[in-house]
């Protein structure tokens, strides 16, 4: 604190020597704020802006100082100026401005600011997400959904945009629309992790309407048409896992293991399922098989951990030697 006091004293001397230098006043404001001298920080930053009213750096600091102090109307004023002059970061300033306006109850102004953000965003997913969330916070649920639909139309190849819309449709209990969009997303991805995530969402929706068998049937038909049995079985197992039927999930995957006993990725999933189900002896058996196929430190450590869980301490220690 002694060093900070010395720096403040030095900065005060500098502004006295060059009182028209807005940058020096800004540095003094930063130092006062660091010392918890809020009133002095406000006076210094306003002095900086009197001398350099278009200084982006001073406006940003002023906006943050006022926001941190709970003086939101002054923060709004600074953000409005920043949104006008700082075109490079206009989107960020508009988001901040709308958030502040909402905090002080200026709902209509917040919505207007949000619309300005969309107009300036050129289809930015982040901007559409922000505006949709803004609409949700004030109860404009139809406008929130319309916003996400527009974002999905503007970004037809973006999984993120489609996911946002599908998630909201599901949340709004527009179940059939959400289901079909998730199927469209599933058909558009070739990544197994993405496919599992989508199928997990589908499982929740089909379970909601008590039609889980329709989901597994459609996955089977899809698998026959594509000729990719392994992915089909994997995704059906994902369905069973998602709804909590770990035994059936494991049984489904074991049919693949009988065909390909050296599939280490499959074995890892089976170990995880057995562990989730509390069947530790079975998890140990599968992990032994996996460790024989791939005897690396990771698998040995996992085997040791599982052996410890079933009380085989000596064997667990031997794995780590």
C-alpha positions, 0 to 999 in steps of 0.5 A: 500500500505504501508503494501505491500511495507513492505512485498516486503522489507521483501521478498527482504531481504529473497531472499538476504539471500537465493538467490538459493531458487526459491520459495522465488523468486516466492513469490517476483514476486507475491508481485511485480506484486500486487504492479504494479511493472511489470518489477521487477515481470518479473525479479523475476519470471525469477530468480525463474525459473533459480533456479527451471526450472521445478517448475509448480507453477513458470511456471504458474505464469510466463505464466500469468504475460506475458499474462497479460502484452501482451507479448504473445510469452513469454507466449506461451513459458511458456505454451509449457513448462507447457504442457510438464511437468504438465501432470495433467493439460495438457489439460488446458495448451494446450487450453491456448496455442492454444488460445495464438497461435491463438492470435499471428497469429500462425494458423497452430501451434494452430491447431496442439496444438488442435489436441494434445489436442484431442489426450490427451483427451480420448473423452472429450466433453470439448476438442472436443468443444474447438477444434470445436470452434477453427476450426470455428474461422479460417474458417475451418467449415467442420472440425468443423462439422467433429469434433462434429460428432466424439465427438457425436460418441465417446459419444453416450449417452451424450445429451451434445455431441448430442446437440452440433452436432445438434446445429451446423447442424442447424447453418450450415443450414443442416436442415434435419440432425439437425431435425432427430438428435433432434428427436433422442434426444427427443426419448431418454429423459424422462425429460419434461424440456429437451423435451420442449427444444428439441421441441423448437429447432424443432419448429424453424427448421420446421418453417424455412422450413414452415412445422410446421404442420408436426411437430405437426402431428408427435408429435400427432402420437408419443403421440398416440403410447406412450399413453401419451396424457398429454406430447403430448399436453404439447409439442404441446403447446410448439411448439405454444409458440416457434413460438409466437402463445401464444393464440393457446398455451393456447387453447391447454393447456386448453383442459388438464385443463378441464380434470384436473382442479387441475393441479397446474403445468398446471395452472402455465404455463397458467398464464405465457402464459396469462401474456406473451400475455398481457391478465392480467385479464385472468392471474389474473383469472387463478392465483386466481384458482391456489392460491385456490388450493395451497395457499402458499406465492409464489402464493399469491405474484404472485397474488398480483403482477398481481392484481397490474398490473390491478390496484386492489391495495387494493386487492393486499395488502390484499393478502400480509397480 
